[in-house]
């Protein structure tokens, strides 16, 4: 097992414990209640918007890497990777459990259930109280780049700033609860794509 693989397993184990303890805490219903802002027809534009934003983030990240691969494709995980791992070292360590054989689907279910909680924490950290255009722009970039701390390449950290801007718009319209609802749908969209990948369909 390489250093990078061992790190992935450790992160997956730590998150599994964290996710499990959260479910035992009984707070899931409280976080899921944020989705009530999407009652009725509101689900349709919210879902379409989430799919569109995910597509924009993926395309933007890919274009940035193609334009400046040496910088935009860099992730600090390269420092721990073997020469064979280096080309694909950039990843999201939070999703490490999705690559553990025999455990990936269990981790996926835990991740899906924890998504509203994780989204609310990020919305409170990056959106709450920030309402001016300048503050929104700065916080959106911070939101994107903080993902680089968990191994996401610089290009996708910058691209996620666009998603941050989308969540900021929702915050201005309905506060943290609305932003959390849209953020949760965004994360569930990514997890749906991950499920297709695990099933061998992507």
C-alpha positions in Angstrom: 0.0 0.0 0.0 1.4 3.4 -1.0 1.4 6.5 1.2 -1.4 8.0 -0.8 -3.5 4.9 -0.6 -2.9 4.7 3.2 -3.9 8.4 3.6 -7.2 7.7 1.7 -8.0 4.7 3.9 -7.3 6.7 7.1 -9.5 9.6 5.9 -12.3 7.2 4.9 -12.1 5.5 8.3 -12.2 8.9 10.2 -15.1 10.1 8.1 -17.1 6.9 8.5 -16.8 7.2 12.3 -17.8 10.9 12.0 -20.8 10.1 9.7 -22.0 7.3 11.9 -21.8 9.4 15.1 -23.8 12.1 13.4 -26.6 9.7 12.5 -26.7 8.5 16.1 -27.0 12.1 17.3 -30.5 12.3 15.9 -29.9 15.6 14.1 -30.6 14.3 10.6 -34.2 15.4 10.6 -33.2 19.0 11.6 -30.8 19.3 8.7 -33.2 17.6 6.2 -35.8 20.2 7.2 -33.9 22.8 5.1 -35.2 21.0 2.0 -38.7 22.2 2.9 -37.9 25.5 1.1 -38.1 23.5 -2.1 -41.7 22.4 -1.7 -43.8 21.8 -4.8 -42.6 23.0 -8.2 -39.5 24.6 -6.6 -37.8 21.3 -6.9 -37.7 21.5 -10.7 -35.6 24.7 -11.1 -33.5 23.7 -8.1 -32.6 20.4 -9.6 -32.0 21.8 -13.1 -29.9 24.5 -11.6 -27.8 22.0 -9.7 -27.1 19.9 -12.8 -26.2 23.0 -14.7 -23.8 24.3 -12.1 -22.1 20.9 -11.7 -21.7 20.8 -15.5 -20.2 24.3 -15.5 -17.8 23.5 -12.7 -16.6 20.3 -14.5 -16.1 22.0 -17.8 -14.4 25.1 -16.3 -12.0 22.9 -14.3 -11.2 20.8 -17.3 -10.6 23.9 -19.5 -8.3 25.5 -16.9 -6.3 22.3 -16.6 -6.0 22.0 -20.4 -4.9 25.6 -20.7 -2.3 25.5 -17.9 -1.8 21.8 -16.8 1.4 22.4 -14.7 -0.3 24.8 -12.4 -4.0 24.3 -12.6 -3.8 20.5 -12.5 -1.5 20.6 -9.4 -2.7 19.1 -6.0 -0.6 18.8 -2.9 -1.3 15.1 -2.9 1.3 14.9 -5.7 3.9 15.3 -3.0 2.8 12.0 -1.5 2.3 10.1 -4.7 4.5 7.6 -6.4 5.5 8.4 -10.0 2.7 6.1 -11.2 0.1 7.8 -9.0 1.2 11.4 -9.7 -0.8 12.0 -12.9 -4.1 11.2 -11.1 -3.2 12.2 -7.6 -5.4 15.2 -7.5 -8.7 14.1 -5.9 -11.1 14.9 -3.1 -9.9 13.1 0.1 -13.4 13.4 1.5 -14.6 11.0 -1.2 -11.9 8.4 -0.4 -14.4 6.0 1.0 -16.0 5.7 -2.5 -12.8 4.0 -3.7 -12.5 1.4 -1.0 -13.5 -2.0 -2.5 -16.3 -3.7 -0.6 -17.2 -0.6 1.4 -17.8 2.0 -1.2 -21.6 1.7 -1.2 -21.9 1.8 2.5 -19.8 5.0 2.5 -21.9 6.4 -0.3 -25.1 5.9 1.8 -23.5 7.6 4.8 -22.3 10.4 2.6 -25.7 11.0 1.1 -27.3 11.2 4.6 -24.6 13.5 5.9 -24.7 15.8 2.8 -27.3 18.3 4.3 -25.2 18.7 7.5 -22.0 19.2 5.6 -23.7 21.7 3.3 -25.2 23.7 6.2 -21.8 23.9 7.9 -20.2 25.3 4.8 -23.0 27.8 4.2 -22.7 29.1 7.7 -18.9 29.4 7.3 -18.8 31.0 3.8 -22.2 32.7 3.1 -23.7 33.9 6.4 -23.6 37.6 6.9 -21.9 38.3 3.5 -24.2 40.2 1.3 -22.2 42.8 -0.6 -20.9 41.9 -4.1 -17.3 42.2 -3.0 -17.8 40.0 0.1 -19.7 37.5 -1.9 -16.9 37.3 -4.5 -14.2 36.9 -1.9 -16.2 34.3 0.1 -17.0 32.3 -3.1 -13.3 32.1 -4.0 -12.5 31.1 -0.5 -15.2 28.4 -0.7 -13.7 27.0 -3.9 -10.1 27.1 -2.9 -10.7 25.6 0.6 -11.4 22.3 -1.3 -7.8 22.3 -2.4 -6.9 21.5 1.2 -8.5 18.1 0.7 -6.6 17.4 -2.5 -8.8 19.0 -5.2 -6.6 20.4 -8.0 -6.3 24.2 -8.2 -8.4 24.3 -11.4 -11.4 22.7 -9.8 -10.9 24.7 -6.6 -11.3 27.9 -8.7 -14.2 26.3 -10.7 -16.0 25.6 -7.4 -16.0 29.3 -6.8 -18.8 29.5 -9.4 -20.8 27.0 -7.4 -20.1 29.2 -4.4 -21.6 32.2 -6.3 -24.7 30.2 -7.1 -25.1 29.3 -3.4 -24.6 33.0 -2.5 -27.5 34.0 -4.7 -29.7 31.5 -2.9 -28.5 32.9 0.5 -29.5 36.4 -0.6 -33.0 35.0 -1.6 -33.7 32.9 1.5 -30.8 32.8 4.0 -28.8 29.8 5.2 -31.7 27.4 4.9 -32.3 28.1 1.2 -28.6 28.1 0.5 -28.2 24.8 2.3 -31.0 23.2 0.3 -29.4 24.2 -3.0 -26.0 23.1 -1.8 -27.3 19.8 -0.7 -28.9 19.2 -4.1 -25.5 20.1 -5.7 -23.7 17.6 -3.5 -26.4 14.9 -4.1 -25.9 15.5 -7.9 -22.2 14.8 -7.5 -22.9 11.7 -5.4 -25.4 10.5 -8.1 -22.6 10.8 -10.6 -20.3 8.9 -8.2 -22.9 6.2 -8.0 -22.9 5.8 -11.7 -19.1 5.7 -11.7 -19.1 3.0 -9.0 -21.7 1.0 -11.0 -19.4 1.2 -14.0 -21.7 3.4 -16.1 -19.3 6.3 -16.3 
